[in-house]
Amino acid sequence: MTIANTEQISDRQAFCEYELPEGWDILPLGHCIDILDNLRIPVNSEERNTRHGSIPYYGATGRVGWIDDFLFDEELLLLGEDGAPFLEKSKTVAYIIEGKSWVNNHAHVLRAIQGLTTNKFLKHYLNKFDFSDFVTGSTRLKLTQGAMKKIPVIVPPLAEQSRIVAKVEELLARVNSTKTHLAKVSMILKRFRQAVLAAACSGRLTADWREKTLDVEPASEFLRRIQQDRKKPKKPYLNRTSEEGDIYFDIPDSWFFCFFEDICSNKPHAIKAGPFGSSLTKSCYTPSGYKIYGQEQVIRGDANYGDYYIDEKKFLELKSCEVEVRDLLISLVGTIGKVLIIPDKFEKGIINPRLVKVSLHSEISPEYIAKYLGSTLAINMFKRDSHGGTMEILNLKMLKGLPIPLPPVIEQYEIVRRVESMFKLADAVEKRVAAAAVRAEKLTQAILAKAFRGELVPTEAELSRRERRSYEPASVLLARIKSERESKGGSKSFNRIRRPQRRVK
């Protein structure tokens, strides 16, 4: 690339809301880089050798695979062309690659002009830059080469750039270390919750409670009492449990493994999947009437969310799918372990085809059953029953075949109390971690902002006066490099990479 038309950007205030430090300048990005876009060769997924290739294959935001040949073999700066998160606050749209590499046409391939600036300096600057006036498109943003060349770049003297980069990377390393530790805390909390649920649903969480609490009706006696009260007894749960071998972990002597049919209410349709898709289509929806409960309510944990309704005629037609207070709504697709308990105040309605509703016996704690369904104990059993298939889909048969470790009734409520108390502590820690993560991200942006205002390290002008020496302002630097380049070849680029003659096989 020849440096031509290298005049400064005249209206600095259009791009810079503060006065530039002494010796700094603003230049179009096109004057600071060699553009190697014409050397890119995109290849499709079939042409990539993802198993045996050892050369990284890069796209808009980073490595997207491996390949067995290379286009470039040096340190280069990649800047997203399309598909990069240009308008996000915590964005990475520019990154550096080194060594042998292959780049597709979703990233601009750039090389900082030696002696004027560096790839690392431009990387940090571009990751802070506001691209809103330079990208086009709505769902998939694009930064054309023409627009990219016009991006205003703040250019300090070269020595100062090096100090800025060193300080920025030192500070960002600390911030990123903090972010890593915060992310680990989030994972620890996730594992903590699962450990609490596993302990709760295997009896370990309430071991001390059982030692102190006597004369408690065992779960087996409670189940027999339910069975005797039924007008139409179910298949004997004791025989079914022992015959099918569904016990997979130890439980206390006062507990018993059962199934949903053993603990559901005695009313019709106590366990019911949503209607077939053809029975409830969008053409049935009305602006008001009887609510349709679906995954959106279960995932959010909010029975009041959503505004899909049906009229009374359709409601009566699908009345077997009606929900009632304290029913469990269980998601069947994509959200294993997600359960919503219908609260005391709710809109009358039905479930859609992606849910199962379970009406439990009045003495059973829906909260305990919901916590068991969200535990790894239940999820692992679902995985076993899926026979190697995906665990993103449940069905009514799998739910009915799930062994449930049932504590005595009074212990169920003690378990729920303890779990919710521990989860409340975890939630409080999680809020503090989230707030710290926000502060860390703001700190990243503050570091970059200070860096490009000349406030992070002493400026070259300050140091030169302090050390009683001269320095080369960015404007003089640019003029010198322009002169040197023109004398060495005019419009010819230097160290140009030869375009490969073959494609990847």
C-alpha positions in Angstrom: 0.0 0.0 0.0 1.3 3.4 -0.9 0.7 6.2 1.6 -1.1 8.8 -0.5 -3.3 11.6 0.5 -1.9 11.4 4.0 -3.3 14.7 5.2 -4.6 14.8 8.8 -8.3 14.5 9.5 -9.2 18.1 9.6 -12.1 18.2 12.0 -10.7 16.5 15.1 -13.7 17.4 17.2 -15.8 15.2 15.0 -13.9 12.2 16.2 -12.4 13.2 19.5 -14.3 14.8 22.4 -11.2 15.8 24.2 -8.0 17.7 23.3 -5.3 15.3 22.0 -2.1 15.2 24.0 0.9 17.0 22.6 2.5 15.1 19.7 -0.5 12.9 19.0 -2.4 12.9 15.7 -5.6 11.5 14.2 -5.2 9.5 10.9 -7.6 7.4 8.8 -7.0 3.7 9.5 -6.3 3.2 5.8 -3.1 5.3 6.3 -1.9 3.1 9.1 -2.1 -0.3 7.6 -1.4 -2.6 4.6 -4.6 -4.4 3.6 -4.1 -8.0 2.6 -7.7 -8.9 1.9 -7.0 -9.9 -1.7 -4.9 -12.8 -0.3 -7.7 -14.4 1.6 -9.2 -17.7 0.3 -12.4 -18.9 1.9 -13.0 -22.7 1.9 -16.1 -24.6 2.8 -16.4 -27.1 5.6 -15.8 -30.1 3.4 -12.5 -28.7 2.2 -11.2 -28.1 5.7 -9.4 -30.9 7.3 -10.6 -30.6 10.9 -9.2 -33.9 12.1 -5.7 -33.8 10.6 -5.0 -30.2 9.8 -2.6 -28.3 12.1 -2.9 -24.8 10.6 -5.5 -22.6 12.3 -8.3 -21.3 10.1 -9.7 -17.9 11.2 -12.9 -16.0 10.7 -14.6 -12.8 12.0 -14.0 -13.3 15.7 -11.3 -16.0 16.0 -10.3 -19.5 15.0 -13.1 -21.5 13.5 -11.2 -24.7 12.6 -8.1 -26.2 11.3 -6.7 -26.7 7.8 -3.6 -28.4 6.2 -2.2 -25.5 4.2 -1.5 -21.8 4.9 -1.8 -18.4 3.3 0.1 -16.3 5.8 3.1 -16.8 8.0 3.7 -13.7 10.1 2.0 -11.6 12.8 -1.1 -9.9 11.4 -4.1 -8.0 12.7 -7.6 -9.4 11.8 -10.6 -7.1 12.0 -14.1 -8.5 11.5 -15.7 -7.8 8.2 -19.1 -9.2 8.8 -20.7 -11.1 11.6 -18.5 -9.6 14.3 -20.1 -8.0 17.5 -19.3 -4.4 16.3 -21.9 -2.7 18.6 -21.5 -4.7 21.8 -19.9 -3.1 24.8 -17.6 -6.0 25.6 -16.6 -6.7 22.1 -13.6 -8.4 20.4 -13.6 -7.5 16.8 -9.9 -7.2 16.3 -7.3 -9.8 17.2 -3.8 -10.8 16.4 -2.7 -14.0 14.6 0.9 -15.3 14.4 2.7 -17.9 12.4 1.2 -20.0 9.7 -2.5 -19.3 9.2 -5.5 -19.3 6.8 -8.1 -16.6 6.9 -11.6 -16.6 5.3 -13.4 -13.6 3.9 -15.3 -12.7 7.1 -12.2 -10.9 8.5 -10.1 -8.1 7.1 -6.4 -9.0 7.1 -4.2 -6.1 8.1 -0.6 -5.3 8.8 0.4 -2.2 10.7 2.8 0.0 8.8 6.2 -0.6 10.4 7.5 2.5 12.1 4.2 4.2 12.3 2.2 2.0 14.6 1.9 -1.7 15.7 -0.7 -4.5 15.3 -1.1 -4.6 19.1 -1.7 -0.9 19.4 -4.4 -1.0 16.7 -5.9 -4.1 18.2 -6.6 -2.4 21.5 -7.7 0.8 19.9 -10.2 -1.0 17.6 -11.7 -3.1 20.3 -12.6 0.1 22.1 -13.8 2.0 19.0 -17.5 2.8 18.4 -18.3 1.3 15.0 -21.9 2.5 14.9 -21.3 5.0 12.1 -19.1 2.7 10.1 -21.0 -0.6 9.8 -24.1 -1.5 7.8 -26.9 -4.1 8.1 -29.3 -5.0 10.8 -29.1 -8.7 11.9 -25.6 -9.3 10.5 -23.4 -6.2 10.6 -20.8 -5.6 7.9 -17.7 -3.4 7.9 -16.7 -2.7 4.2 -13.2 -2.1 3.3 -14.0 1.4 2.2 -15.6 2.2 5.6 -12.8 0.5 7.4 -10.2 2.8 5.7 -12.0 5.9 7.0 -12.0 4.8 10.7 -10.1 7.6 12.6 -7.2 6.3 14.6 -5.5 8.2 17.4 -1.8 7.9 16.8 0.7 8.8 19.5 4.5 8.9 18.9 5.8 5.3 18.3 7.7 5.0 21.6 4.6 6.1 23.5 2.5 3.5 21.7 4.8 0.8 23.0 4.5 2.0 26.6 0.7 2.3 26.2 0.4 -1.3 24.9 2.7 -2.7 27.7 0.7 -0.9 30.4 -2.7 -1.8 28.9 -1.7 -5.5 28.6 -0.4 -5.5 32.2 -3.6 -4.1 33.6 -5.9 -6.1 31.4 -4.1 -9.3 32.4 -5.0 -8.5 36.0 -8.6 -7.7 35.1 -8.9 -10.9 33.0 -7.5 -12.9 35.9 -10.2 -11.5 38.0 -12.8 -12.3 35.4 -11.5 -15.9 35.3 -11.8 -16.2 39.1 -15.3 -14.8 39.0 -16.3 -17.3 36.3 -14.9 -20.1 38.5 -17.1 -18.9 41.4 -20.1 -19.1 39.1 -19.3 -22.7 38.2 -18.6 -23.5 41.9 -22.0 -22.1 42.8 -23.6 -24.2 40.1 -21.9 -27.4 41.4 -22.8 -26.3 45.0 -26.5 -26.2 44.1 -26.4 -29.6 42.5 -24.5 -31.0 45.5 -27.2 -29.6 47.8 -29.9 -31.2 45.7 -28.1 -34.5 45.5 -27.7 -34.5 49.3 -31.3 -33.4 49.8 -32.8 -36.1 47.6 -30.6 -38.9 48.9 -31.3 -38.2 52.6 -27.8 -36.9 53.6 -29.0 -33.3 54.0 -31.4 -34.2 56.8 -29.5 -37.0 58.5 -29.2 -35.0 61.7 -32.9 -34.1 61.6 -33.9 -37.8 61.5 -31.8 -38.6 64.5 -33.7 -35.9 66.5 -37.1 -36.5 65.1 -38.9 -39.7 66.3 -42.3 -41.3 65.6 -42.4 -40.2 61.9 -44.6 -42.2 59.5 -42.3 -44.0 57.1 -42.8 -43.3 53.4 -43.7 -46.9 52.8 -46.7 -46.7 55.2 -47.7 -43.4 53.7 -47.7 -45.0 50.2 -49.8 -47.9 51.4 -52.3 -45.5 52.9 -52.6 -43.7 49.6 -53.1 -46.9 47.8 -55.9 -48.0 50.1 -57.7 -44.8 49.6 -57.8 -45.0 45.8 -61.0 -46.1 44.2 -59.0 -47.8 41.5 -55.7 -49.1 42.9 -52.6 -48.7 40.9 -50.2 -51.5 40.1 -48.5 -52.4 43.4 -45.5 -50.1 43.7 -43.6 -52.5 46.0 -43.5 -55.3 43.4 -42.9 -52.9 40.6 -39.9 -51.3 42.3 -38.2 -54.6 43.1 -39.0 -56.2 39.8 -37.7 -53.4 37.6 -34.6 -52.8 39.6 -35.0 -49.0 39.6 -33.1 -48.3 42.8 -29.8 -46.6 41.9 -28.6 -45.0 45.1 -28.9 -45.6 48.8 -31.7 -43.9 50.8 -32.6 -43.9 54.5 -34.7 -46.7 55.9 -37.6 -44.4 56.4 -37.6 -43.4 52.7 -39.0 -45.4 49.8 -38.7 -45.4 46.0 -42.0 -44.8 44.2 -43.3 -43.4 40.9 -45.5 -40.5 39.9 -48.5 -42.8 39.6 -48.0 -43.7 43.3 -48.1 -40.1 44.5 -50.4 -38.4 42.1 -53.9 -37.3 43.2 -56.9 -39.5 42.8 -58.7 -37.3 40.3 -58.9 -38.0 36.5 -56.0 -36.8 34.3 -53.7 -36.4 37.3 -50.7 -37.1 35.0 -51.4 -35.6 31.5 -49.3 -34.6 28.5 -50.3 -31.6 26.5 -52.7 -32.0 23.6 -51.5 -33.2 20.2 -50.2 -30.4 18.0 -53.1 -30.6 15.6 -55.5 -30.1 18.5 -54.0 -26.8 19.5 -52.6 -24.6 16.7 -52.1 -20.8 16.5 -55.3 -20.5 14.6 -57.1 -21.4 17.9 -55.5 -18.5 19.8 -57.7 -15.6 20.9 -56.9 -12.2 22.5 -58.3 -13.3 25.9 -60.0 -16.2 27.5 -58.3 -19.2 29.0 -54.5 -19.1 29.2 -52.2 -21.5 27.4 -49.2 -22.5 29.6 -46.0 -23.5 27.8 -42.3 -23.6 28.1 -42.0 -19.9 28.3 -43.6 -19.9 31.7 -41.6 -22.9 32.9 -38.3 -21.6 31.8 -38.9 -18.2 33.4 -40.5 -19.7 36.5 -43.3 -17.2 36.1 -46.9 -18.5 35.7 -48.1 -14.9 34.9 -45.8 -14.5 31.8 -47.3 -14.9 28.3 -50.4 -13.8 26.6 -51.7 -16.8 24.5 -55.3 -17.7 25.1 -58.1 -19.9 23.8 -61.9 -19.4 23.9 -64.3 -21.4 26.1 -65.2 -23.8 23.4 -61.6 -24.9 22.8 -61.0 -25.0 26.6 -63.9 -27.4 27.2 -62.6 -29.5 24.3 -59.2 -29.7 26.0 -60.3 -29.7 29.6 -58.3 -32.8 30.4 -55.2 -30.6 30.0 -56.5 -28.0 32.5 -54.0 -26.9 35.2 -54.9 -26.4 38.9 -53.2 -24.8 41.9 -50.0 -26.7 43.0 -49.8 -28.7 39.8 -46.3 -29.4 38.5 -45.7 -28.3 34.9 -42.7 -30.2 33.5 -41.0 -29.1 30.3 -40.5 -31.9 27.7 -38.2 -30.3 25.2 -34.8 -28.7 25.6 -35.0 -27.9 29.3 -34.5 -31.0 31.3 -35.2 -30.4 35.0 -37.2 -27.3 34.5 -40.4 -27.3 36.6 -43.1 -24.7 37.4 -45.4 -25.0 40.3 -48.8 -23.4 39.7 -49.2 -20.7 42.4 -52.3 -20.0 44.4 -53.2 -17.1 42.2 -53.2 -18.0 38.5 -55.2 -17.7 35.3 -57.4 -20.7 34.4 -56.1 -22.5 31.4 -54.4 -25.5 29.8 -50.9 -26.8 29.0 -49.6 -26.9 25.4 -48.0 -29.9 23.7 -44.5 -29.3 25.1 -45.5 -29.8 28.8 -46.7 -32.5 31.1 -48.8 -31.6 34.2 -48.8 -33.7 37.3 -51.3 -33.2 40.1 -49.8 -34.6 43.3 -51.5 -36.1 46.3 -52.4 -33.3 48.7 -49.9 -34.3 51.3 -46.9 -34.5 48.9 -44.7 -31.4 48.7 -44.6 -30.2 45.1 -41.4 -28.2 46.0 -39.6 -31.4 47.0 -40.6 -33.2 43.8 -39.5 -30.2 41.7 -36.1 -30.1 43.4 -35.6 -33.8 42.8 -36.4 -33.3 39.1 -33.8 -30.6 38.9 -31.1 -32.8 40.5 -28.4 -34.8 38.7 -29.9 -37.9 40.4 -33.1 -37.6 38.3 -31.3 -36.3 35.2 -28.9 -39.2 35.2 -31.8 -41.6 35.4 -33.4 -39.9 32.4 -30.2 -40.2 30.5 -30.1 -43.9 31.2 -33.7 -44.3 30.1 -33.1 -42.4 26.9 -31.0 -45.4 25.6 -28.3 -43.3 24.2 -30.6 -40.8 22.6 -30.6 -37.1 23.1 -31.5 -35.8 26.6 -33.1 -32.7 25.2 -36.4 -34.5 24.9 -38.5 -36.2 27.6 -41.8 -38.0 27.1 -44.6 -39.2 29.4 -43.3 -42.8 29.5 -39.9 -41.6 30.8 -41.5 -39.5 33.4 -43.8 -42.3 34.6 -40.8 -44.6 34.8 -38.7 -42.3 36.9 -38.0 -43.7 40.4 -38.6 -41.0 43.0 -36.8 -41.3 46.4 -39.7 -40.3 48.7 -39.0 -39.2 52.3 -41.7 -39.1 55.0 -44.1 -36.3 54.4 -42.8 -34.1 57.3 -39.2 -34.6 56.1 -40.1 -33.5 52.6 -41.0 -30.0 54.0 -37.8 -29.9 56.1 -35.7 -30.7 53.1 -37.4 -28.0 51.1 -36.7 -25.5 53.9 -33.0 -26.4 54.1 -32.5 -26.4 50.4 -34.1 -23.0 49.9 -32.1 -21.6 52.8 -28.8 -22.7 51.1 -29.9 -21.6 47.7 -30.7 -18.2 49.2 -27.1 -17.9 50.4 -25.9 -19.0 46.9 -28.1 -16.4 45.2 -26.7 -13.7 47.4 -23.1 -14.7 46.5 -24.1 -14.9 42.8 -25.5 -11.4 42.9 -22.2 -10.1 44.3 -20.2 -12.0 41.7 -22.4 -10.6 38.9 -21.9 -7.1 40.3 -18.1 -7.7 40.4 -18.1 -8.9 36.8 -19.9 -5.7 35.7 -17.3 -3.7 37.6 -14.5 -5.7 36.0 -15.9 -5.0 32.5 -16.3 -1.3 33.3 -12.7 -1.3 34.5 -11.6 -2.8 31.1 -13.3 0.0 29.3 -11.9 2.6 31.7 -8.4 1.3 31.2 -8.7 1.6 27.4 -10.3 5.0 27.6 -7.5 6.3 29.8 -5.0 4.8 27.4 -6.3 6.6 24.4 -6.6 9.9 26.2 -3.0 9.9 27.1 -3.6 9.4 30.8 -2.3 5.8 31.4 1.4 6.5 30.9 3.6 9.6 30.7 3.4 11.1 27.2 6.4 11.3 25.0 6.3 15.1 25.1 6.4 15.0 28.9 9.3 12.6 29.0 11.3 14.5 26.4 11.0 17.7 28.4 11.8 15.9 31.6 14.8 14.1 30.0 15.8 17.2 28.0 15.7 15.5 24.6 13.7 15.8 21.4 11.1 13.4 20.1 9.2 12.8 16.9 5.6 13.8 16.9 3.1 11.5 15.0 2.7 14.1 12.2 6.5 14.2 11.6 6.7 10.4 11.9 4.0 10.0 9.2 5.7 12.4 6.8 9.0 10.6 7.2 7.5 7.2 6.6 5.6 8.4 3.6 8.8 9.8 2.1 10.7 6.6 2.8 8.0 4.4 1.3 7.7 6.6 -1.8 11.5 6.5 -2.3 11.5 2.7 -2.1 8.8 1.9 -4.6 5.9 4.4 -4.9 2.7 2.4 -5.1 4.3 -1.0 -4.5 3.7 -2.8 -1.2 6.6 -4.2 0.8 7.0 -7.8 2.0 3.9 -8.7 0.0 2.8 -12.3 0.5 2.6 -14.5 -2.6 -0.9 -15.8 -3.2 -1.0 -19.6 -3.2 -1.6 -21.2 -6.6 -3.6 -24.1 -5.3 -6.7 -24.6 -3.1 -7.0 -27.0 -0.2 -7.9 -30.5 -1.5 
